Each structure stands twice: as structure tokens, then as C-alpha cells.
């Protein structure tokens, strides 16, 4: 293996680690957060109390999960009076996933081209 090839593969490995270590993937690796996403997909915009009523966790735990999902750019948050409402930010999630695919597509030839034929 040439030095350039090894250098390129090392750079690709760093990029791959960066992709998989993103806030998006970290946020979605927790089953409770996936359940919150399922709930919001089915029910639409909801406040913390309503979401917590449908999950086994306390409202304070659900609130922390919602903060992680919001911080990862998966949910929109809107405060109205004393209530905070959340909903899936579909366009933003699609944009984030497209960015991940584009980044991964660039490194595939360097690290993991697959089988030809």
C-alpha cells in the first residue's frame, strides 16, 4: 500500500468516525428517543406532558430526551405561554441525512469500494 493510499484511507477513517459520531446518530441510538419520534410522527405537534403520558418515563426524563433530539436538529420546538411544543423537523432531518450520504459517498472510493461485478 502506498503512503498516499494509506494517508487517504486514514483521512477517510477520520471522516467516517466523524459521520457516525454525529449528534444525529447519537440522538437516535436511544430506544426512548426513537419511541418519541414514533409518537410525534403519528400524533404530530405535541407538548411535553402529552408525550410523557404515552411513555413509561417521567415527564422530566422525556423533557431531557426531547432536548437531545432538538439539539441534534431532529425536532422543532415552539413555546406558547407555559407550554413547549415539539414536532419532527422533516426537511431539516432530510437535509442532515443527505449531507451524511454526500460525505460518505466521497470517502467510499478511498476506504470501502465494495465488490466489482
N, CA, C and O atoms as a printed pandas DataFrame, in Angstrom:
     atom_number atom_name residue_name chain_id  residue_number  x_coord  y_coord  z_coord
0              1         N          UNK        A               1    0.849   -1.170    0.000
1              2        CA          UNK        A               1    0.000    0.000    0.000
2              3         C          UNK        A               1    0.899    1.239    0.000
3              4         O          UNK        A               1    1.815    1.354    0.814
4              5         N          UNK        A               2    0.628    2.143   -0.906
5              6        CA          UNK        A               2    1.446    3.348   -0.991
6              7         C          UNK        A               2    1.140    4.277    0.176
7              8         O          UNK        A               2    0.095    4.171    0.817
8              9         N          UNK        A               3    2.079    5.198    0.441
9             10        CA          UNK        A               3    1.900    6.171    1.515
10            11         C          UNK        A               3    0.681    7.042    1.253
11            12         O          UNK        A               3   -0.097    7.318    2.167
12            13         N          UNK        A               4    0.512    7.477    0.007
13            14        CA          UNK        A               4   -0.639    8.309   -0.343
14            15         C          UNK        A               4   -1.930    7.548   -0.079
15            16         O          UNK        A               4   -2.877    8.107    0.477
16            17         N          UNK        A               5   -1.976    6.299   -0.465
17            18        CA          UNK        A               5   -3.162    5.483   -0.261
18            19         C          UNK        A               5   -3.465    5.328    1.232
19            20         O          UNK        A               5   -4.617    5.438    1.653
20            21         N          UNK        A               6   -2.426    5.074    2.021
21            22        CA          UNK        A               6   -2.626    4.931    3.468
22            23         C          UNK        A               6   -3.060    6.259    4.078
23            24         O          UNK        A               6   -3.917    6.283    4.961
24            25         N          UNK        A               7   -2.484    7.352    3.621
25            26        CA          UNK        A               7   -2.869    8.675    4.107
26            27         C          UNK        A               7   -4.327    8.972    3.758
27            28         O          UNK        A               7   -5.080    9.485    4.585
28            29         N          UNK        A               8   -4.712    8.647    2.531
29            30        CA          UNK        A               8   -6.094    8.874    2.105
30            31         C          UNK        A               8   -7.054    8.019    2.923
31            32         O          UNK        A               8   -8.129    8.478    3.312
32            33         N          UNK        A               9   -6.661    6.778    3.181
33            34        CA          UNK        A               9   -7.521    5.883    3.954
34            35         C          UNK        A               9   -7.622    6.352    5.413
35            36         O          UNK        A               9   -8.678    6.221    6.033
36            37         N          UNK        A              10   -6.545    6.888    5.951
37            38        CA          UNK        A              10   -6.568    7.408    7.320
38            39         C          UNK        A              10   -7.497    8.618    7.401
39            40         O          UNK        A              10   -8.273    8.751    8.347
40            41         N          UNK        A              11   -7.412    9.497    6.406
41            42        CA          UNK        A              11   -8.300   10.659    6.351
42            43         C          UNK        A              11   -9.756   10.202    6.212
43            44         O          UNK        A              11  -10.645   10.752    6.861
44            45         N          UNK        A              12   -9.995    9.204    5.374
45            46        CA          UNK        A              12  -11.345    8.668    5.192
46            47         C          UNK        A              12  -11.863    8.078    6.504
47            48         O          UNK        A              12  -13.038    8.238    6.834
48            49         N          UNK        A              13  -11.001    7.405    7.246
49            50        CA          UNK        A              13  -11.400    6.816    8.526
50            51         C          UNK        A              13  -11.797    7.902    9.524
51            52         O          UNK        A              13  -12.765    7.737   10.266
52            53         N          UNK        A              14  -11.062    9.003    9.546
53            54        CA          UNK        A              14  -11.410   10.126   10.427
54            55         C          UNK        A              14  -12.770   10.707   10.043
55            56         O          UNK        A              14  -13.591   11.005   10.910
56            57         N          UNK        A              15  -13.001   10.864    8.748
57            58        CA          UNK        A              15  -14.281   11.397    8.271
58            59         C          UNK        A              15  -15.422   10.437    8.619
59            60         O          UNK        A              15  -16.495   10.870    9.040
60            61         N          UNK        A              16  -15.191    9.147    8.443
61            62        CA          UNK        A              16  -16.202    8.145    8.761
62            63         C          UNK        A              16  -16.546    8.186   10.252
63            64         O          UNK        A              16  -17.716    8.115   10.628
64            65         N          UNK        A              17  -15.534    8.298   11.082
65            66        CA          UNK        A              17  -15.759    8.408   12.524
66            67         C          UNK        A              17  -16.572    9.655   12.834
67            68         O          UNK        A              17  -17.484    9.616   13.660
68            69         N          UNK        A              18  -16.248   10.752   12.181
69            70        CA          UNK        A              18  -16.986   11.997   12.375
70            71         C          UNK        A              18  -18.454   11.841   11.970
71            72         O          UNK        A              18  -19.347   12.341   12.655
72            73         N          UNK        A              19  -18.696   11.152   10.868
73            74        CA          UNK        A              19  -20.070   10.935   10.393
74            75         C          UNK        A              19  -20.857   10.127   11.420
75            76         O          UNK        A              19  -21.951   10.524   11.821
76            77         N          UNK        A              20  -20.306    9.005   11.841
77            78        CA          UNK        A              20  -21.038    8.108   12.736
78            79         C          UNK        A              20  -21.069    8.595   14.175
79            80         O          UNK        A              20  -21.864    8.100   14.973
80            81         N          UNK        A              21  -20.222    9.553   14.524
81            82        CA          UNK        A              21  -20.192   10.093   15.875
82            83         C          UNK        A              21  -20.995   11.393   15.954
83            84         O          UNK        A              21  -20.817   12.178   16.885
84            85         N          UNK        A              22  -21.868   11.617   14.990
85            86        CA          UNK        A              22  -22.627   12.869   14.933
86            87         C          UNK        A              22  -23.749   12.887   15.972
87            88         O          UNK        A              22  -24.172   11.842   16.466
88            89         N          UNK        A              23  -24.222   14.094   16.293
89            90        CA          UNK        A              23  -25.332   14.253   17.223
90            91         C          UNK        A              23  -26.583   13.536   16.726
91            92         O          UNK        A              23  -27.365   13.015   17.521
92            93         N          UNK        A              24  -26.768   13.511   15.409
93            94        CA          UNK        A              24  -27.953   12.868   14.836
94            95         C          UNK        A              24  -27.990   11.386   15.207
95            96         O          UNK        A              24  -28.994   10.900   15.728
96            97         N          UNK        A              25  -26.903   10.672   14.942
97            98        CA          UNK        A              25  -26.865    9.243   15.242
98            99         C          UNK        A              25  -26.895    8.986   16.746
99           100         O          UNK        A              25  -27.557    8.052   17.201
100          101         N          UNK        A              26  -26.192    9.797   17.513
101          102        CA          UNK        A              26  -26.199    9.623   18.959
102          103         C          UNK        A              26  -27.611    9.809   19.525
103          104         O          UNK        A              26  -28.031    9.076   20.421
104          105         N          UNK        A              27  -28.330   10.788   18.996
105          106        CA          UNK        A              27  -29.687   11.050   19.478
106          107         C          UNK        A              27  -30.625    9.902   19.174
107          108         O          UNK        A              27  -31.530    9.615   19.957
108          109         N          UNK        A              28  -30.422    9.245   18.051
109          110        CA          UNK        A              28  -31.341    8.186   17.624
110          111         C          UNK        A              28  -30.950    6.791   18.115
111          112         O          UNK        A              28  -31.635    5.817   17.803
112          113         N          UNK        A              29  -29.869    6.680   18.873
113          114        CA          UNK        A              29  -29.458    5.352   19.345
114          115         C          UNK        A              29  -30.137    4.967   20.657
115          116         O          UNK        A              29  -29.909    3.866   21.158
116          117         N          UNK        A              30  -30.944    5.823   21.214
117          118        CA          UNK        A              30  -31.646    5.561   22.467
118          119         C          UNK        A              30  -33.090    5.143   22.158
119          120         O          UNK        A              30  -33.821    5.915   21.537
120          121         N          UNK        A              31  -33.521    3.943   22.575
121          122        CA          UNK        A              31  -34.883    3.474   22.264
122          123         C          UNK        A              31  -35.995    4.436   22.695
123          124         O          UNK        A              31  -36.994    4.571   21.989
124          125         N          UNK        A              32  -35.838    5.093   23.823
125          126        CA          UNK        A              32  -36.881    6.029   24.271
126          127         C          UNK        A              32  -37.021    7.195   23.292
127          128         O          UNK        A              32  -38.126    7.687   23.065
128          129         N          UNK        A              33  -35.914    7.632   22.720
129          130        CA          UNK        A              33  -35.977    8.743   21.756
130          131         C          UNK        A              33  -36.616    8.288   20.451
131          132         O          UNK        A              33  -37.350    9.043   19.814
132          133         N          UNK        A              34  -36.335    7.061   20.063
133          134        CA          UNK        A              34  -36.970    6.514   18.867
134          135         C          UNK        A              34  -38.477    6.426   19.101
135          136         O          UNK        A              34  -39.263    6.704   18.194
136          137         N          UNK        A              35  -38.879    6.046   20.297
137          138        CA          UNK        A              35  -40.307    5.985   20.626
138          139         C          UNK        A              35  -40.931    7.381   20.599
139          140         O          UNK        A              35  -42.067    7.538   20.152
140          141         N          UNK        A              36  -40.213    8.379   21.064
141          142        CA          UNK        A              36  -40.696    9.760   20.982
142          143         C          UNK        A              36  -40.870   10.165   19.528
143          144         O          UNK        A              36  -41.862   10.803   19.173
144          145         N          UNK        A              37  -39.922    9.803   18.691
145          146        CA          UNK        A              37  -40.028   10.108   17.263
146          147         C          UNK        A              37  -41.250    9.418   16.654
147          148         O          UNK        A              37  -41.975   10.017   15.859
148          149         N          UNK        A              38  -41.471    8.168   17.028
149          150        CA          UNK        A              38  -42.637    7.447   16.526
150          151         C          UNK        A              38  -43.922    8.154   16.948
151          152         O          UNK        A              38  -44.827    8.360   16.139
152          153         N          UNK        A              39  -43.986    8.519   18.219
153          154        CA          UNK        A              39  -45.174    9.200   18.742
154          155         C          UNK        A              39  -45.428   10.502   17.984
155          156         O          UNK        A              39  -46.548   10.755   17.541
156          157         N          UNK        A              40  -44.394   11.326   17.834
157          158        CA          UNK        A              40  -44.571   12.612   17.153
158          159         C          UNK        A              40  -44.904   12.441   15.674
159          160         O          UNK        A              40  -45.609   13.268   15.097
160          161         N          UNK        A              41  -44.402   11.377   15.064
161          162        CA          UNK        A              41  -44.726   11.108   13.661
162          163         C          UNK        A              41  -46.209   10.769   13.520
163          164         O          UNK        A              41  -46.869   11.221   12.584
164          165         N          UNK        A              42  -46.722    9.982   14.444
165          166        CA          UNK        A              42  -48.133    9.577   14.387
166          167         C          UNK        A              42  -49.053   10.710   14.849
167          168         O          UNK        A              42  -50.039   11.018   14.181
168          169         N          UNK        A              43  -48.739   11.323   15.976
169          170        CA          UNK        A              43  -49.634   12.303   16.601
170          171         C          UNK        A              43  -49.399   13.741   16.150
171          172         O          UNK        A              43  -50.298   14.576   16.254
172          173         N          UNK        A              44  -48.212   14.034   15.655
173          174        CA          UNK        A              44  -47.904   15.408   15.260
174          175         C          UNK        A              44  -47.488   16.246   16.457
175          176         O          UNK        A              44  -47.149   15.721   17.518
176          177         N          UNK        A              45  -47.520   17.527   16.269
177          178        CA          UNK        A              45  -47.075   18.508   17.262
178          179         C          UNK        A              45  -47.721   18.226   18.619
179          180         O          UNK        A              45  -48.942   18.120   18.733
180          181         N          UNK        A              46  -46.862   18.107   19.657
181          182        CA          UNK        A              46  -47.353   17.791   21.000
182          183         C          UNK        A              46  -46.479   18.463   22.044
183          184         O          UNK        A              46  -45.312   18.772   21.800
184          185         N          UNK        A              47  -47.069   18.683   23.215
185          186        CA          UNK        A              47  -46.282   19.245   24.311
186          187         C          UNK        A              47  -45.685   18.119   25.156
187          188         O          UNK        A              47  -46.036   16.949   24.998
188          189         N          UNK        A              48  -44.788   18.491   26.042
189          190        CA          UNK        A              48  -44.047   17.512   26.853
190          191         C          UNK        A              48  -45.008   16.635   27.650
191          192         O          UNK        A              48  -44.840   15.416   27.693
192          193         N          UNK        A              49  -46.006   17.239   28.278
193          194        CA          UNK        A              49  -46.942   16.486   29.100
194          195         C          UNK        A              49  -47.674   15.423   28.287
195          196         O          UNK        A              49  -47.802   14.281   28.727
196          197         N          UNK        A              50  -48.150   15.793   27.110
197          198        CA          UNK        A              50  -48.871   14.849   26.254
198          199         C          UNK        A              50  -47.967   13.706   25.816
199          200         O          UNK        A              50  -48.383   12.547   25.817
200          201         N          UNK        A              51  -46.745   14.025   25.446
201          202        CA          UNK        A              51  -45.798   12.984   25.033
202          203         C          UNK        A              51  -45.518   12.048   26.205
203          204         O          UNK        A              51  -45.531   10.827   26.047
204          205         N          UNK        A              52  -45.264   12.627   27.391
205          206        CA          UNK        A              52  -44.929   11.832   28.575
206          207         C          UNK        A              52  -46.074   10.918   28.991
207          208         O          UNK        A              52  -45.831    9.846   29.545
208          209         N          UNK        A              53  -47.312   11.318   28.735
209          210        CA          UNK        A              53  -48.466   10.479   29.086
210          211         C          UNK        A              53  -48.458    9.155   28.321
211          212         O          UNK        A              53  -49.069    8.180   28.759
212          213         N          UNK        A              54  -47.777    9.123   27.195
213          214        CA          UNK        A              54  -47.772    7.934   26.350
214          215         C          UNK        A              54  -46.482    7.124   26.450
215          216         O          UNK        A              54  -46.278    6.174   25.693
216          217         N          UNK        A              55  -45.623    7.497   27.375
217          218        CA          UNK        A              55  -44.349    6.801   27.547
218          219         C          UNK        A              55  -44.179    6.399   29.007
219          220         O          UNK        A              55  -44.777    7.016   29.889
220          221         N          UNK        A              56  -43.375    5.377   29.273
221          222        CA          UNK        A              56  -43.198    4.939   30.662
222          223         C          UNK        A              56  -42.306    5.861   31.500
223          224         O          UNK        A              56  -42.284    5.739   32.725
224          225         N          UNK        A              57  -41.575    6.774   30.869
225          226        CA          UNK        A              57  -40.668    7.656   31.606
226          227         C          UNK        A              57  -41.433    8.842   32.205
227          228         O          UNK        A              57  -42.494    9.229   31.714
228          229         N          UNK        A              58  -40.870    9.403   33.270
229          230        CA          UNK        A              58  -41.417   10.628   33.861
230          231         C          UNK        A              58  -41.251   11.778   32.875
231          232         O          UNK        A              58  -40.408   11.733   31.979
232          233         N          UNK        A              59  -42.065   12.801   33.055
233          234        CA          UNK        A              59  -42.023   13.972   32.174
234          235         C          UNK        A              59  -40.635   14.618   32.166
235          236         O          UNK        A              59  -40.198   15.121   31.131
236          237         N          UNK        A              60  -39.941   14.610   33.304
237          238        CA          UNK        A              60  -38.611   15.224   33.348
238          239         C          UNK        A              60  -37.617   14.458   32.468
239          240         O          UNK        A              60  -36.756   15.064   31.829
240          241         N          UNK        A              61  -37.737   13.134   32.438
241          242        CA          UNK        A              61  -36.862   12.318   31.592
242          243         C          UNK        A              61  -37.218   12.535   30.127
243          244         O          UNK        A              61  -36.333   12.678   29.284
244          245         N          UNK        A              62  -38.509   12.561   29.826
245          246        CA          UNK        A              62  -38.965   12.817   28.449
246          247         C          UNK        A              62  -38.465   14.186   28.003
247          248         O          UNK        A              62  -38.026   14.346   26.864
248          249         N          UNK        A              63  -38.528   15.155   28.879
249          250        CA          UNK        A              63  -38.055   16.504   28.553
250          251         C          UNK        A              63  -36.566   16.499   28.192
251          252         O          UNK        A              63  -36.156   17.188   27.257
252          253         N          UNK        A              64  -35.769   15.743   28.912
253          254        CA          UNK        A              64  -34.338   15.645   28.593
254          255         C          UNK        A              64  -34.132   14.970   27.237
255          256         O          UNK        A              64  -33.284   15.398   26.454
256          257         N          UNK        A              65  -34.903   13.918   26.954
257          258        CA          UNK        A              65  -34.808   13.262   25.644
258          259         C          UNK        A              65  -35.195   14.238   24.529
259          260         O          UNK        A              65  -34.548   14.280   23.483
260          261         N          UNK        A              66  -36.237   15.008   24.754
261          262        CA          UNK        A              66  -36.664   15.996   23.755
262          263         C          UNK        A              66  -35.569   17.039   23.525
263          264         O          UNK        A              66  -35.352   17.476   22.395
264          265         N          UNK        A              67  -34.887   17.435   24.588
265          266        CA          UNK        A              67  -33.791   18.407   24.455
266          267         C          UNK        A              67  -32.663   17.841   23.596
267          268         O          UNK        A              67  -32.073   18.561   22.790
268          269         N          UNK        A              68  -32.364   16.555   23.766
269          270        CA          UNK        A              68  -31.317   15.918   22.956
270          271         C          UNK        A              68  -31.743   15.875   21.492
271          272         O          UNK        A              68  -30.953   16.198   20.605
272          273         N          UNK        A              69  -32.983   15.478   21.236
273          274        CA          UNK        A              69  -33.481   15.414   19.857
274          275         C          UNK        A              69  -33.517   16.805   19.217
275          276         O          UNK        A              69  -33.201   16.963   18.038
276          277         N          UNK        A              70  -33.903   17.799   20.002
277          278        CA          UNK        A              70  -33.903   19.176   19.491
278          279         C          UNK        A              70  -32.471   19.640   19.207
279          280         O          UNK        A              70  -32.204   20.258   18.176
280          281         N          UNK        A              71  -31.565   19.340   20.122
281          282        CA          UNK        A              71  -30.161   19.723   19.948
282          283         C          UNK        A              71  -29.510   19.065   18.742
283          284         O          UNK        A              71  -28.570   19.604   18.160
284          285         N          UNK        A              72  -30.017   17.899   18.373
285          286        CA          UNK        A              72  -29.492   17.188   17.207
286          287         C          UNK        A              72  -30.137   17.675   15.906
287          288         O          UNK        A              72  -29.796   17.204   14.821
288          289         N          UNK        A              73  -31.062   18.612   16.025
289          290        CA          UNK        A              73  -31.706   19.160   14.832
290          291         C          UNK        A              73  -32.809   18.285   14.265
291          292         O          UNK        A              73  -33.160   18.406   13.091
292          293         N          UNK        A              74  -33.357   17.407   15.087
293          294        CA          UNK        A              74  -34.393   16.486   14.625
294          295         C          UNK        A              74  -35.785   17.052   14.888
295          296         O          UNK        A              74  -36.719   16.806   14.126
296          297         N          UNK        A              75  -35.912   17.807   15.965
297          298        CA          UNK        A              75  -37.203   18.368   16.338
298          299         C          UNK        A              75  -37.187   19.886   16.316
299          300         O          UNK        A              75  -36.163   20.520   16.568
300          301         N          UNK        A              76  -38.351   20.454   16.008
301          302        CA          UNK        A              76  -38.592   21.890   16.178
302          303         C          UNK        A              76  -39.256   22.073   17.532
303          304         O          UNK        A              76  -40.023   21.221   17.980
304          305         N          UNK        A              77  -38.958   23.182   18.173
305          306        CA          UNK        A              77  -39.533   23.495   19.481
306          307         C          UNK        A              77  -40.180   24.866   19.410
307          308         O          UNK        A              77  -39.604   25.811   18.871
308          309         N          UNK        A              78  -41.383   24.965   19.961
309          310        CA          UNK        A              78  -42.102   26.231   19.947
310          311         C          UNK        A              78  -42.744   26.436   21.314
311          312         O          UNK        A              78  -43.480   25.575   21.794
312          313         N          UNK        A              79  -42.465   27.575   21.939
313          314        CA          UNK        A              79  -43.035   27.872   23.252
314          315         C          UNK        A              79  -44.246   28.775   23.076
315          316         O          UNK        A              79  -44.185   29.809   22.411
316          317         N          UNK        A              80  -45.341   28.359   23.686
317          318        CA          UNK        A              80  -46.567   29.153   23.685
318          319         C          UNK        A              80  -47.056   29.243   25.122
319          320         O          UNK        A              80  -47.571   28.274   25.681
320          321         N          UNK        A              81  -46.890   30.407   25.704
321          322        CA          UNK        A              81  -47.232   30.562   27.115
322          323         C          UNK        A              81  -46.341   29.674   27.953
323          324         O          UNK        A              81  -45.115   29.734   27.858
324          325         N          UNK        A              82  -46.972   28.842   28.782
325          326        CA          UNK        A              82  -46.210   27.931   29.643
326          327         C          UNK        A              82  -45.949   26.583   28.993
327          328         O          UNK        A              82  -45.284   25.732   29.583
328          329         N          UNK        A              83  -46.458   26.379   27.795
329          330        CA          UNK        A              83  -46.317   25.088   27.128
330          331         C          UNK        A              83  -45.222   25.146   26.057
331          332         O          UNK        A              83  -45.070   26.138   25.344
332          333         N          UNK        A              84  -44.477   24.063   25.972
333          334        CA          UNK        A              84  -43.468   23.919   24.929
334          335         C          UNK        A              84  -43.913   22.758   24.047
335          336         O          UNK        A              84  -44.136   21.645   24.522
336          337         N          UNK        A              85  -44.037   23.044   22.748
337          338        CA          UNK        A              85  -44.480   22.040   21.791
338          339         C          UNK        A              85  -43.319   21.586   20.929
339          340         O          UNK        A              85  -42.417   22.360   20.611
340          341         N          UNK        A              86  -43.359   20.310   20.555
341          342        CA          UNK        A              86  -42.322   19.717   19.720
342          343         C          UNK        A              86  -42.960   19.059   18.517
343          344         O          UNK        A              86  -44.083   18.558   18.583
344          345         N          UNK        A              87  -42.218   19.067   17.403
345          346        CA          UNK        A              87  -42.624   18.329   16.213
346          347         C          UNK        A              87  -41.379   17.961   15.417
347          348         O          UNK        A              87  -40.343   18.620   15.505
348          349         N          UNK        A              88  -41.508   16.900   14.645
349          350        CA          UNK        A              88  -40.389   16.454   13.817
350          351         C          UNK        A              88  -40.140   17.503   12.744
351          352         O          UNK        A              88  -41.074   17.974   12.094
352          353         N          UNK        A              89  -38.881   17.861   12.564
353          354        CA          UNK        A              89  -38.487   18.818   11.526
354          355         C          UNK        A              89  -38.021   18.016   10.310
355          356         O          UNK        A              89  -36.823   17.874   10.066
356          357         N          UNK        A              90  -38.992   17.495    9.550
357          358        CA          UNK        A              90  -38.710   16.623    8.411
358          359         C          UNK        A              90  -37.698   17.182    7.429
359          360         O          UNK        A              90  -36.715   16.508    7.122
360          361         N          UNK        A              91  -37.908   18.405    6.921
361          362        CA          UNK        A              91  -36.951   18.949    5.954
362          363         C          UNK        A              91  -35.525   19.044    6.499
363          364         O          UNK        A              91  -34.562   18.794    5.775
364          365         N          UNK        A              92  -35.397   19.403    7.771
365          366        CA          UNK        A              92  -34.055   19.513    8.353
366          367         C          UNK        A              92  -33.410   18.134    8.482
367          368         O          UNK        A              92  -32.217   17.978    8.220
368          369         N          UNK        A              93  -34.202   17.127    8.888
369          370        CA          UNK        A              93  -33.669   15.768    9.012
370          371         C          UNK        A              93  -33.236   15.251    7.645
371          372         O          UNK        A              93  -32.166   14.659    7.511
372          373         N          UNK        A              94  -34.070   15.477    6.632
373          374        CA          UNK        A              94  -33.715   15.049    5.275
374          375         C          UNK        A              94  -32.415   15.721    4.837
375          376         O          UNK        A              94  -31.540   15.068    4.268
376          377         N          UNK        A              95  -32.288   17.011    5.099
377          378        CA          UNK        A              95  -31.055   17.723    4.755
378          379         C          UNK        A              95  -29.842   17.147    5.461
379          380         O          UNK        A              95  -28.780   16.988    4.858
380          381         N          UNK        A              96  -30.001   16.832    6.750
381          382        CA          UNK        A              96  -28.893   16.245    7.510
382          383         C          UNK        A              96  -28.504   14.885    6.941
383          384         O          UNK        A              96  -27.320   14.581    6.797
384          385         N          UNK        A              97  -29.513   14.062    6.615
385          386        CA          UNK        A              97  -29.233   12.736    6.056
386          387         C          UNK        A              97  -28.592   12.842    4.675
387          388         O          UNK        A              97  -27.686   12.073    4.354
388          389         N          UNK        A              98  -29.051   13.781    3.863
389          390        CA          UNK        A              98  -28.435   13.982    2.544
390          391         C          UNK        A              98  -26.987   14.404    2.681
391          392         O          UNK        A              98  -26.138   13.968    1.903
392          393         N          UNK        A              99  -26.690   15.250    3.665
393          394        CA          UNK        A              99  -25.315   15.666    3.923
394          395         C          UNK        A              99  -24.460   14.469    4.332
395          396         O          UNK        A              99  -23.325   14.326    3.877
396          397         N          UNK        A             100  -25.008   13.613    5.188
397          398        CA          UNK        A             100  -24.277   12.416    5.619
398          399         C          UNK        A             100  -23.990   11.517    4.421
399          400         O          UNK        A             100  -22.871   11.030    4.264
400          401         N          UNK        A             101  -24.995   11.295    3.579
401          402        CA          UNK        A             101  -24.803   10.451    2.392
402          403         C          UNK        A             101  -23.750   11.056    1.471
403          404         O          UNK        A             101  -22.895   10.335    0.957
404          405         N          UNK        A             102  -23.799   12.365    1.256
405          406        CA          UNK        A             102  -22.812   13.026    0.386
406          407         C          UNK        A             102  -21.401   12.878    0.955
407          408         O          UNK        A             102  -20.460   12.591    0.216
408          409         N          UNK        A             103  -21.254   13.072    2.255
409          410        CA          UNK        A             103  -19.941   12.918    2.889
410          411         C          UNK        A             103  -19.447   11.483    2.769
411          412         O          UNK        A             103  -18.276   11.249    2.470
412          413         N          UNK        A             104  -20.338   10.523    3.001
413          414        CA          UNK        A             104  -19.960    9.117    2.925
414          415         C          UNK        A             104  -19.610    8.739    1.487
415          416         O          UNK        A             104  -18.650    8.006    1.249
416          417         N          UNK        A             105  -20.388    9.237    0.535
417          418        CA          UNK        A             105  -20.143    8.936   -0.884
418          419         C          UNK        A             105  -18.732    9.366   -1.296
419          420         O          UNK        A             105  -18.097    8.691   -2.107
420          421         N          UNK        A             106  -18.235   10.479   -0.750
421          422        CA          UNK        A             106  -16.901   10.973   -1.086
422          423         C          UNK        A             106  -15.787   10.059   -0.576
423          424         O          UNK        A             106  -14.732    9.952   -1.200
424          425         N          UNK        A             107  -16.025    9.405    0.553
425          426        CA          UNK        A             107  -14.940    8.588    1.120
426          427         C          UNK        A             107  -15.005    7.126    0.699
427          428         O          UNK        A             107  -14.023    6.404    0.870
428          429         N          UNK        A             108  -16.114    6.671    0.161
429          430        CA          UNK        A             108  -16.235    5.254   -0.235
430          431         C          UNK        A             108  -15.110    4.804   -1.159
431          432         O          UNK        A             108  -14.528    3.746   -0.921
432          433         N          UNK        A             109  -14.779    5.559   -2.204
433          434        CA          UNK        A             109  -13.697    5.096   -3.084
434          435         C          UNK        A             109  -12.351    4.965   -2.370
435          436         O          UNK        A             109  -11.491    4.201   -2.808
436          437         N          UNK        A             110  -12.165    5.700   -1.282
437          438        CA          UNK        A             110  -10.898    5.680   -0.558
438          439         C          UNK        A             110  -10.805    4.543    0.450
439          440         O          UNK        A             110   -9.717    4.039    0.730
440          441         N          UNK        A             111  -11.941    4.146    0.988
441          442        CA          UNK        A             111  -11.872    3.197    2.100
442          443         C          UNK        A             111  -12.591    1.879    1.881
443          444         O          UNK        A             111  -12.162    0.842    2.387
444          445         N          UNK        A             112  -13.659    1.911    1.146
445          446        CA          UNK        A             112  -14.512    0.714    1.133
446          447         C          UNK        A             112  -15.334    0.631   -0.158
447          448         O          UNK        A             112  -16.557    0.770   -0.130
448          449         N          UNK        A             113  -14.658    0.406   -1.279
449          450        CA          UNK        A             113  -15.355    0.465   -2.566
450          451         C          UNK        A             113  -16.302   -0.695   -2.842
451          452         O          UNK        A             113  -17.107   -0.595   -3.768
452          453         N          UNK        A             114  -16.249   -1.771   -2.101
453          454        CA          UNK        A             114  -17.144   -2.904   -2.337
454          455         C          UNK        A             114  -16.636   -3.800   -3.454
455          456         O          UNK        A             114  -15.531   -3.617   -3.965
456          457         N          UNK        A             115  -17.445   -4.754   -3.815
457          458        CA          UNK        A             115  -17.074   -5.706   -4.863
458          459         C          UNK        A             115  -17.505   -5.213   -6.228
459          460         O          UNK        A             115  -18.613   -4.704   -6.393
460          461         N          UNK        A             116  -16.654   -5.360   -7.175
461          462        CA          UNK        A             116  -16.969   -5.032   -8.573
462          463         C          UNK        A             116  -17.502   -6.287   -9.248
463          464         O          UNK        A             116  -16.924   -7.365   -9.111
464          465         N          UNK        A             117  -18.609   -6.147   -9.979
465          466        CA          UNK        A             117  -19.120   -7.220  -10.812
466          467         C          UNK        A             117  -19.970   -8.139  -10.107
467          468         O          UNK        A             117  -20.469   -9.096  -10.699
